[in-house]
């Protein structure tokens, strides 16, 4: 499961970076189809990125809880 979340996270980073690059360096934002493409890339990139840091935090918190209970 963690490997899948890592892949989704990096795919999301790539999609976000691509969307930002297209927004910054092209004139696609002057067309409706370009606006749709860029907003989908940025939005889906953020959605794919978001679960991985939360899972890492939950794993860290459980590890802290386990280390405190063993002492």
N, CA, C and O atoms as a CHARMM CRD file, in Angstrom:
* protein
*
  284
    1    1 UNK  N      0.81900  -1.19300   0.00000 PROA 1      0.00000
    2    1 UNK  CA     0.00000   0.00000   0.00000 PROA 1      0.00000
    3    1 UNK  C      0.86700   1.26400   0.00000 PROA 1      0.00000
    4    1 UNK  O      0.55400   2.24300  -0.67700 PROA 1      0.00000
    5    2 UNK  N      1.94800   1.22800   0.76000 PROA 2      0.00000
    6    2 UNK  CA     2.81000   2.41100   0.81700 PROA 2      0.00000
    7    2 UNK  C      3.45400   2.69800  -0.53800 PROA 2      0.00000
    8    2 UNK  O      3.61500   3.85800  -0.91800 PROA 2      0.00000
    9    3 UNK  N      3.82000   1.64800  -1.26200 PROA 3      0.00000
   10    3 UNK  CA     4.43300   1.85700  -2.57000 PROA 3      0.00000
   11    3 UNK  C      3.44200   2.53600  -3.51800 PROA 3      0.00000
   12    3 UNK  O      3.81400   3.43600  -4.27100 PROA 3      0.00000
   13    4 UNK  N      2.18600   2.10100  -3.47800 PROA 4      0.00000
   14    4 UNK  CA     1.15900   2.71800  -4.31300 PROA 4      0.00000
   15    4 UNK  C      0.93800   4.17500  -3.95900 PROA 4      0.00000
   16    4 UNK  O      0.74500   5.00800  -4.84400 PROA 4      0.00000
   17    5 UNK  N      0.96700   4.49300  -2.65300 PROA 5      0.00000
   18    5 UNK  CA     0.80500   5.88700  -2.23900 PROA 5      0.00000
   19    5 UNK  C      2.00400   6.73400  -2.65600 PROA 5      0.00000
   20    5 UNK  O      1.84800   7.89900  -3.02100 PROA 5      0.00000
   21    6 UNK  N      3.20300   6.14500  -2.60300 PROA 6      0.00000
   22    6 UNK  CA     4.38500   6.88400  -3.04600 PROA 6      0.00000
   23    6 UNK  C      4.31300   7.18600  -4.53600 PROA 6      0.00000
   24    6 UNK  O      4.63800   8.29200  -4.96800 PROA 6      0.00000
   25    7 UNK  N      3.88600   6.20100  -5.32100 PROA 7      0.00000
   26    7 UNK  CA     3.75400   6.39800  -6.76800 PROA 7      0.00000
   27    7 UNK  C      2.69300   7.46000  -7.04900 PROA 7      0.00000
   28    7 UNK  O      2.89600   8.33800  -7.88800 PROA 7      0.00000
   29    8 UNK  N      1.56700   7.38000  -6.35000 PROA 8      0.00000
   30    8 UNK  CA     0.50600   8.37700  -6.54300 PROA 8      0.00000
   31    8 UNK  C      0.99200   9.76300  -6.14500 PROA 8      0.00000
   32    8 UNK  O      0.66800  10.75000  -6.80600 PROA 8      0.00000
   33    9 UNK  N      1.76800   9.84300  -5.06500 PROA 9      0.00000
   34    9 UNK  CA     2.29300  11.12900  -4.61200 PROA 9      0.00000
   35    9 UNK  C      3.20300  11.75200  -5.67400 PROA 9      0.00000
   36    9 UNK  O      3.05900  12.92800  -6.00700 PROA 9      0.00000
   37   10 UNK  N      4.13100  10.96600  -6.20000 PROA 10     0.00000
   38   10 UNK  CA     5.05600  11.51100  -7.19500 PROA 10     0.00000
   39   10 UNK  C      4.36100  11.80000  -8.51700 PROA 10     0.00000
   40   10 UNK  O      4.74600  12.73100  -9.22500 PROA 10     0.00000
   41   11 UNK  N      3.35200  11.02200  -8.85900 PROA 11     0.00000
   42   11 UNK  CA     2.55900  11.32300 -10.04100 PROA 11     0.00000
   43   11 UNK  C      1.81500  12.64400  -9.84500 PROA 11     0.00000
   44   11 UNK  O      1.71400  13.45000 -10.77000 PROA 11     0.00000
   45   12 UNK  N      1.30400  12.85500  -8.64900 PROA 12     0.00000
   46   12 UNK  CA     0.63600  14.11600  -8.32800 PROA 12     0.00000
   47   12 UNK  C      1.58000  15.30300  -8.39300 PROA 12     0.00000
   48   12 UNK  O      1.21200  16.36700  -8.89100 PROA 12     0.00000
   49   13 UNK  N      2.80000  15.12500  -7.89100 PROA 13     0.00000
   50   13 UNK  CA     3.80300  16.20100  -7.96500 PROA 13     0.00000
   51   13 UNK  C      4.09600  16.53900  -9.42300 PROA 13     0.00000
   52   13 UNK  O      4.18400  17.70900  -9.79500 PROA 13     0.00000
   53   14 UNK  N      4.24500  15.50100 -10.24100 PROA 14     0.00000
   54   14 UNK  CA     4.51300  15.70900 -11.66000 PROA 14     0.00000
   55   14 UNK  C      3.35000  16.42500 -12.35100 PROA 14     0.00000
   56   14 UNK  O      3.56400  17.33200 -13.15500 PROA 14     0.00000
   57   15 UNK  N      2.12600  16.01600 -12.03700 PROA 15     0.00000
   58   15 UNK  CA     0.95800  16.66300 -12.64100 PROA 15     0.00000
   59   15 UNK  C      0.85300  18.12600 -12.20000 PROA 15     0.00000
   60   15 UNK  O      0.55100  19.00000 -13.01200 PROA 15     0.00000
   61   16 UNK  N      1.09800  18.38900 -10.92400 PROA 16     0.00000
   62   16 UNK  CA     1.05700  19.76200 -10.42000 PROA 16     0.00000
   63   16 UNK  C      2.11900  20.62100 -11.09400 PROA 16     0.00000
   64   16 UNK  O      1.83400  21.73900 -11.52400 PROA 16     0.00000
   65   17 UNK  N      3.33800  20.10600 -11.18700 PROA 17     0.00000
   66   17 UNK  CA     4.41800  20.86400 -11.82100 PROA 17     0.00000
   67   17 UNK  C      4.11700  21.12200 -13.29400 PROA 17     0.00000
   68   17 UNK  O      4.38000  22.21100 -13.80300 PROA 17     0.00000
   69   18 UNK  N      3.56800  20.12000 -13.97600 PROA 18     0.00000
   70   18 UNK  CA     3.20600  20.29800 -15.38400 PROA 18     0.00000
   71   18 UNK  C      2.12800  21.36000 -15.54100 PROA 18     0.00000
   72   18 UNK  O      2.21200  22.20700 -16.43100 PROA 18     0.00000
   73   19 UNK  N      1.12600  21.31800 -14.68900 PROA 19     0.00000
   74   19 UNK  CA     0.06300  22.31700 -14.74300 PROA 19     0.00000
   75   19 UNK  C      0.57400  23.72200 -14.48600 PROA 19     0.00000
   76   19 UNK  O      0.15900  24.66900 -15.15300 PROA 19     0.00000
   77   20 UNK  N      1.46900  23.85900 -13.52500 PROA 20     0.00000
   78   20 UNK  CA     2.02700  25.18000 -13.23000 PROA 20     0.00000
   79   20 UNK  C      2.89800  25.68000 -14.37800 PROA 20     0.00000
   80   20 UNK  O      2.86200  26.86000 -14.72700 PROA 20     0.00000
   81   21 UNK  N      3.68200  24.77200 -14.96400 PROA 21     0.00000
   82   21 UNK  CA     4.51900  25.15800 -16.10800 PROA 21     0.00000
   83   21 UNK  C      3.65700  25.59600 -17.28500 PROA 21     0.00000
   84   21 UNK  O      3.93800  26.61200 -17.92100 PROA 21     0.00000
   85   22 UNK  N      2.60900  24.83300 -17.57400 PROA 22     0.00000
   86   22 UNK  CA     1.72500  25.20900 -18.68000 PROA 22     0.00000
   87   22 UNK  C      1.05200  26.55500 -18.41400 PROA 22     0.00000
   88   22 UNK  O      0.89800  27.37400 -19.32000 PROA 22     0.00000
   89   23 UNK  N      0.65800  26.76800 -17.17400 PROA 23     0.00000
   90   23 UNK  CA     0.01700  28.02600 -16.81400 PROA 23     0.00000
   91   23 UNK  C      0.98000  29.20300 -16.96300 PROA 23     0.00000
   92   23 UNK  O      0.60000  30.27900 -17.42400 PROA 23     0.00000
   93   24 UNK  N      2.21800  28.98100 -16.56800 PROA 24     0.00000
   94   24 UNK  CA     3.18600  30.07400 -16.54900 PROA 24     0.00000
   95   24 UNK  C      3.79200  30.38600 -17.91500 PROA 24     0.00000
   96   24 UNK  O      4.01600  31.55100 -18.24300 PROA 24     0.00000
   97   25 UNK  N      4.05700  29.35000 -18.70900 PROA 25     0.00000
   98   25 UNK  CA     4.87700  29.55100 -19.89800 PROA 25     0.00000
   99   25 UNK  C      4.15900  29.37300 -21.22500 PROA 25     0.00000
  100   25 UNK  O      4.80600  29.43200 -22.27100 PROA 25     0.00000
  101   26 UNK  N      2.85700  29.15900 -21.22700 PROA 26     0.00000
  102   26 UNK  CA     2.13700  29.01200 -22.48800 PROA 26     0.00000
  103   26 UNK  C      0.93600  29.94900 -22.52600 PROA 26     0.00000
  104   26 UNK  O      0.59200  30.59000 -21.53300 PROA 26     0.00000
  105   27 UNK  N      0.32100  30.01100 -23.67100 PROA 27     0.00000
  106   27 UNK  CA    -0.88500  30.83700 -23.81000 PROA 27     0.00000
  107   27 UNK  C     -2.14500  29.97400 -23.80400 PROA 27     0.00000
  108   27 UNK  O     -3.19300  30.39600 -24.29400 PROA 27     0.00000
  109   28 UNK  N     -2.04100  28.76900 -23.25200 PROA 28     0.00000
  110   28 UNK  CA    -3.20500  27.88800 -23.19600 PROA 28     0.00000
  111   28 UNK  C     -4.32800  28.45400 -22.33500 PROA 28     0.00000
  112   28 UNK  O     -5.48800  28.08300 -22.51100 PROA 28     0.00000
  113   29 UNK  N     -4.00200  29.33900 -21.41600 PROA 29     0.00000
  114   29 UNK  CA    -5.02700  29.88400 -20.52400 PROA 29     0.00000
  115   29 UNK  C     -5.98000  30.83200 -21.23700 PROA 29     0.00000
  116   29 UNK  O     -6.95800  31.28400 -20.64200 PROA 29     0.00000
  117   30 UNK  N     -5.71400  31.13800 -22.49200 PROA 30     0.00000
  118   30 UNK  CA    -6.59200  32.02600 -23.23800 PROA 30     0.00000
  119   30 UNK  C     -7.68700  31.25300 -23.97500 PROA 30     0.00000
  120   30 UNK  O     -8.53000  31.85000 -24.64400 PROA 30     0.00000
  121   31 UNK  N     -7.67200  29.93300 -23.85000 PROA 31     0.00000
  122   31 UNK  CA    -8.70100  29.09400 -24.47400 PROA 31     0.00000
  123   31 UNK  C     -9.38600  28.27800 -23.38800 PROA 31     0.00000
  124   31 UNK  O     -8.77900  27.93900 -22.37200 PROA 31     0.00000
  125   32 UNK  N    -10.64500  27.97200 -23.61200 PROA 32     0.00000
  126   32 UNK  CA   -11.40300  27.21200 -22.62400 PROA 32     0.00000
  127   32 UNK  C    -10.81500  25.81300 -22.43700 PROA 32     0.00000
  128   32 UNK  O    -10.71900  25.33400 -21.30800 PROA 32     0.00000
  129   33 UNK  N    -10.42600  25.15900 -23.52000 PROA 33     0.00000
  130   33 UNK  CA    -9.86400  23.81600 -23.39300 PROA 33     0.00000
  131   33 UNK  C     -8.53100  23.84900 -22.64500 PROA 33     0.00000
  132   33 UNK  O     -8.21200  22.91200 -21.91400 PROA 33     0.00000
  133   34 UNK  N     -7.75600  24.90800 -22.81800 PROA 34     0.00000
  134   34 UNK  CA    -6.49900  25.05600 -22.09000 PROA 34     0.00000
  135   34 UNK  C     -6.72400  25.28000 -20.60900 PROA 34     0.00000
  136   34 UNK  O     -6.00400  24.73900 -19.77000 PROA 34     0.00000
  137   35 UNK  N     -7.72700  26.08200 -20.29400 PROA 35     0.00000
  138   35 UNK  CA    -8.06700  26.32400 -18.89900 PROA 35     0.00000
  139   35 UNK  C     -8.50000  25.02400 -18.23600 PROA 35     0.00000
  140   35 UNK  O     -8.11300  24.73500 -17.10400 PROA 35     0.00000
  141   36 UNK  N     -9.29900  24.24800 -18.94600 PROA 36     0.00000
  142   36 UNK  CA    -9.76800  22.96900 -18.41300 PROA 36     0.00000
  143   36 UNK  C     -8.60500  22.00600 -18.18700 PROA 36     0.00000
  144   36 UNK  O     -8.53700  21.35100 -17.14700 PROA 36     0.00000
  145   37 UNK  N     -7.70400  21.91600 -19.14000 PROA 37     0.00000
  146   37 UNK  CA    -6.54800  21.03400 -19.01600 PROA 37     0.00000
  147   37 UNK  C     -5.67500  21.42000 -17.82900 PROA 37     0.00000
  148   37 UNK  O     -5.29200  20.56500 -17.03100 PROA 37     0.00000
  149   38 UNK  N     -5.36500  22.68800 -17.71700 PROA 38     0.00000
  150   38 UNK  CA    -4.48600  23.15000 -16.63900 PROA 38     0.00000
  151   38 UNK  C     -5.14500  22.97800 -15.27500 PROA 38     0.00000
  152   38 UNK  O     -4.49300  22.55000 -14.32300 PROA 38     0.00000
  153   39 UNK  N     -6.42400  23.30500 -15.17300 PROA 39     0.00000
  154   39 UNK  CA    -7.09800  23.15800 -13.88100 PROA 39     0.00000
  155   39 UNK  C     -7.22500  21.69400 -13.48300 PROA 39     0.00000
  156   39 UNK  O     -7.13100  21.36800 -12.30000 PROA 39     0.00000
  157   40 UNK  N     -7.43800  20.80800 -14.45000 PROA 40     0.00000
  158   40 UNK  CA    -7.49600  19.37200 -14.13600 PROA 40     0.00000
  159   40 UNK  C     -6.13500  18.85200 -13.69300 PROA 40     0.00000
  160   40 UNK  O     -6.04900  18.08300 -12.73600 PROA 40     0.00000
  161   41 UNK  N     -5.07900  19.25900 -14.37200 PROA 41     0.00000
  162   41 UNK  CA    -3.73900  18.82600 -13.97500 PROA 41     0.00000
  163   41 UNK  C     -3.40000  19.28600 -12.56300 PROA 41     0.00000
  164   41 UNK  O     -2.89800  18.50300 -11.75700 PROA 41     0.00000
  165   42 UNK  N     -3.67000  20.53700 -12.26600 PROA 42     0.00000
  166   42 UNK  CA    -3.34000  21.06700 -10.94000 PROA 42     0.00000
  167   42 UNK  C     -4.23400  20.43400  -9.87600 PROA 42     0.00000
  168   42 UNK  O     -3.74500  20.01900  -8.82500 PROA 42     0.00000
  169   43 UNK  N     -5.52500  20.35800 -10.13700 PROA 43     0.00000
  170   43 UNK  CA    -6.45000  19.79600  -9.14600 PROA 43     0.00000
  171   43 UNK  C     -6.20300  18.32900  -8.86600 PROA 43     0.00000
  172   43 UNK  O     -6.12300  17.92200  -7.70700 PROA 43     0.00000
  173   44 UNK  N     -6.08200  17.52800  -9.91700 PROA 44     0.00000
  174   44 UNK  CA    -5.83400  16.09900  -9.71200 PROA 44     0.00000
  175   44 UNK  C     -4.45200  15.84900  -9.11000 PROA 44     0.00000
  176   44 UNK  O     -4.26900  14.91400  -8.33100 PROA 44     0.00000
  177   45 UNK  N     -3.48700  16.68400  -9.47300 PROA 45     0.00000
  178   45 UNK  CA    -2.16200  16.56300  -8.87000 PROA 45     0.00000
  179   45 UNK  C     -2.20900  16.78100  -7.37100 PROA 45     0.00000
  180   45 UNK  O     -1.58100  16.03800  -6.61700 PROA 45     0.00000
  181   46 UNK  N     -2.94100  17.78600  -6.93300 PROA 46     0.00000
  182   46 UNK  CA    -3.06200  18.04100  -5.49800 PROA 46     0.00000
  183   46 UNK  C     -3.81600  16.92700  -4.78500 PROA 46     0.00000
  184   46 UNK  O     -3.46000  16.55200  -3.66800 PROA 46     0.00000
  185   47 UNK  N     -4.84600  16.40100  -5.41800 PROA 47     0.00000
  186   47 UNK  CA    -5.61000  15.30400  -4.80600 PROA 47     0.00000
  187   47 UNK  C     -4.75500  14.05200  -4.68000 PROA 47     0.00000
  188   47 UNK  O     -4.82600  13.35800  -3.66600 PROA 47     0.00000
  189   48 UNK  N     -3.94800  13.75100  -5.69200 PROA 48     0.00000
  190   48 UNK  CA    -3.09500  12.56100  -5.62600 PROA 48     0.00000
  191   48 UNK  C     -1.96500  12.72600  -4.60700 PROA 48     0.00000
  192   48 UNK  O     -1.52500  11.74500  -4.00800 PROA 48     0.00000
  193   49 UNK  N     -1.49700  13.95000  -4.41000 PROA 49     0.00000
  194   49 UNK  CA    -0.40600  14.18500  -3.46900 PROA 49     0.00000
  195   49 UNK  C     -0.84200  14.09900  -2.01700 PROA 49     0.00000
  196   49 UNK  O     -0.04800  13.69800  -1.16600 PROA 49     0.00000
  197   50 UNK  N     -2.05700  14.45700  -1.71200 PROA 50     0.00000
  198   50 UNK  CA    -2.46100  14.69800  -0.33000 PROA 50     0.00000
  199   50 UNK  C     -2.46000  13.48900   0.61400 PROA 50     0.00000
  200   50 UNK  O     -2.13000  13.68800   1.78400 PROA 50     0.00000
  201   51 UNK  N     -2.79400  12.27000   0.22100 PROA 51     0.00000
  202   51 UNK  CA    -2.85700  11.19900   1.23300 PROA 51     0.00000
  203   51 UNK  C     -1.50300  10.76200   1.77800 PROA 51     0.00000
  204   51 UNK  O     -1.42700  10.35200   2.93600 PROA 51     0.00000
  205   52 UNK  N     -0.44600  10.83100   1.00100 PROA 52     0.00000
  206   52 UNK  CA     0.84300  10.27500   1.41500 PROA 52     0.00000
  207   52 UNK  C      1.41300  10.93700   2.66900 PROA 52     0.00000
  208   52 UNK  O      1.82800  10.21700   3.57700 PROA 52     0.00000
  209   53 UNK  N      1.45800  12.27400   2.77100 PROA 53     0.00000
  210   53 UNK  CA     1.98000  12.87300   4.01200 PROA 53     0.00000
  211   53 UNK  C      1.13900  12.52100   5.23500 PROA 53     0.00000
  212   53 UNK  O      1.67800  12.39000   6.33400 PROA 53     0.00000
  213   54 UNK  N     -0.16500  12.36600   5.06500 PROA 54     0.00000
  214   54 UNK  CA    -1.01700  11.99000   6.19500 PROA 54     0.00000
  215   54 UNK  C     -0.70200  10.57100   6.67200 PROA 54     0.00000
  216   54 UNK  O     -0.66300  10.31500   7.87500 PROA 54     0.00000
  217   55 UNK  N     -0.48300   9.66400   5.74500 PROA 55     0.00000
  218   55 UNK  CA    -0.13900   8.28500   6.10400 PROA 55     0.00000
  219   55 UNK  C      1.20200   8.25500   6.81700 PROA 55     0.00000
  220   55 UNK  O      1.36600   7.52600   7.79600 PROA 55     0.00000
  221   56 UNK  N      2.15900   9.03600   6.34200 PROA 56     0.00000
  222   56 UNK  CA     3.45600   9.11500   7.01700 PROA 56     0.00000
  223   56 UNK  C      3.30400   9.64600   8.43700 PROA 56     0.00000
  224   56 UNK  O      3.94900   9.13900   9.35600 PROA 56     0.00000
  225   57 UNK  N      2.46800  10.65200   8.63000 PROA 57     0.00000
  226   57 UNK  CA     2.24200  11.20300   9.96400 PROA 57     0.00000
  227   57 UNK  C      1.58400  10.16800  10.87300 PROA 57     0.00000
  228   57 UNK  O      1.97800  10.02400  12.03000 PROA 57     0.00000
  229   58 UNK  N      0.60200   9.45700  10.36900 PROA 58     0.00000
  230   58 UNK  CA    -0.07800   8.44100  11.17900 PROA 58     0.00000
  231   58 UNK  C      0.89000   7.32900  11.57300 PROA 58     0.00000
  232   58 UNK  O      0.86500   6.86000  12.71100 PROA 58     0.00000
  233   59 UNK  N      1.74100   6.90400  10.64500 PROA 59     0.00000
  234   59 UNK  CA     2.74200   5.88800  10.97300 PROA 59     0.00000
  235   59 UNK  C      3.71900   6.40000  12.02200 PROA 59     0.00000
  236   59 UNK  O      4.09000   5.65900  12.93200 PROA 59     0.00000
  237   60 UNK  N      4.13800   7.65200  11.90800 PROA 60     0.00000
  238   60 UNK  CA     5.04700   8.22500  12.88600 PROA 60     0.00000
  239   60 UNK  C      4.38000   8.28200  14.26200 PROA 60     0.00000
  240   60 UNK  O      5.00500   7.94700  15.26800 PROA 60     0.00000
  241   61 UNK  N      3.10900   8.70600  14.30700 PROA 61     0.00000
  242   61 UNK  CA     2.40400   8.80600  15.58200 PROA 61     0.00000
  243   61 UNK  C      2.23500   7.43000  16.22400 PROA 61     0.00000
  244   61 UNK  O      2.37000   7.30000  17.44100 PROA 61     0.00000
  245   62 UNK  N      1.94500   6.41200  15.43400 PROA 62     0.00000
  246   62 UNK  CA     1.82800   5.05300  15.98500 PROA 62     0.00000
  247   62 UNK  C      3.16400   4.55500  16.50800 PROA 62     0.00000
  248   62 UNK  O      3.21500   3.87900  17.53500 PROA 62     0.00000
  249   63 UNK  N      4.24200   4.88100  15.81300 PROA 63     0.00000
  250   63 UNK  CA     5.56800   4.47300  16.27400 PROA 63     0.00000
  251   63 UNK  C      5.90700   5.16800  17.59800 PROA 63     0.00000
  252   63 UNK  O      6.50600   4.55700  18.48300 PROA 63     0.00000
  253   64 UNK  N      5.52800   6.43100  17.73400 PROA 64     0.00000
  254   64 UNK  CA     5.75900   7.14300  18.98300 PROA 64     0.00000
  255   64 UNK  C      4.95600   6.52800  20.11600 PROA 64     0.00000
  256   64 UNK  O      5.44200   6.39600  21.23900 PROA 64     0.00000
  257   65 UNK  N      3.71000   6.15100  19.80700 PROA 65     0.00000
  258   65 UNK  CA     2.84200   5.53900  20.80900 PROA 65     0.00000
  259   65 UNK  C      3.41900   4.18700  21.25800 PROA 65     0.00000
  260   65 UNK  O      3.42100   3.87200  22.44700 PROA 65     0.00000
  261   66 UNK  N      3.90300   3.40100  20.29900 PROA 66     0.00000
  262   66 UNK  CA     4.48000   2.09800  20.63400 PROA 66     0.00000
  263   66 UNK  C      5.75400   2.24500  21.44400 PROA 66     0.00000
  264   66 UNK  O      5.98200   1.46000  22.36400 PROA 66     0.00000
  265   67 UNK  N      6.59000   3.22300  21.13400 PROA 67     0.00000
  266   67 UNK  CA     7.83900   3.40100  21.87500 PROA 67     0.00000
  267   67 UNK  C      7.56500   3.90800  23.28100 PROA 67     0.00000
  268   67 UNK  O      8.30700   3.57500  24.20500 PROA 67     0.00000
  269   68 UNK  N      6.51300   4.70900  23.46700 PROA 68     0.00000
  270   68 UNK  CA     6.15800   5.18100  24.79400 PROA 68     0.00000
  271   68 UNK  C      5.54600   4.08300  25.64100 PROA 68     0.00000
  272   68 UNK  O      5.77100   4.05100  26.85000 PROA 68     0.00000
  273   69 UNK  N      4.78500   3.18900  25.04800 PROA 69     0.00000
  274   69 UNK  CA     4.14900   2.12700  25.81600 PROA 69     0.00000
  275   69 UNK  C      5.15800   1.03300  26.20200 PROA 69     0.00000
  276   69 UNK  O      4.92800   0.30800  27.16900 PROA 69     0.00000
  277   70 UNK  N      6.25300   0.90400  25.47600 PROA 70     0.00000
  278   70 UNK  CA     7.23900  -0.12400  25.80500 PROA 70     0.00000
  279   70 UNK  C      8.19000   0.33400  26.91400 PROA 70     0.00000
  280   70 UNK  O      8.92800  -0.48300  27.46500 PROA 70     0.00000
  281   71 UNK  N      8.18300   1.61700  27.24500 PROA 71     0.00000
  282   71 UNK  CA     9.09700   2.12400  28.28800 PROA 71     0.00000
  283   71 UNK  C      8.51800   1.99300  29.66000 PROA 71     0.00000
  284   71 UNK  O      9.16000   2.37200  30.64000 PROA 71     0.00000
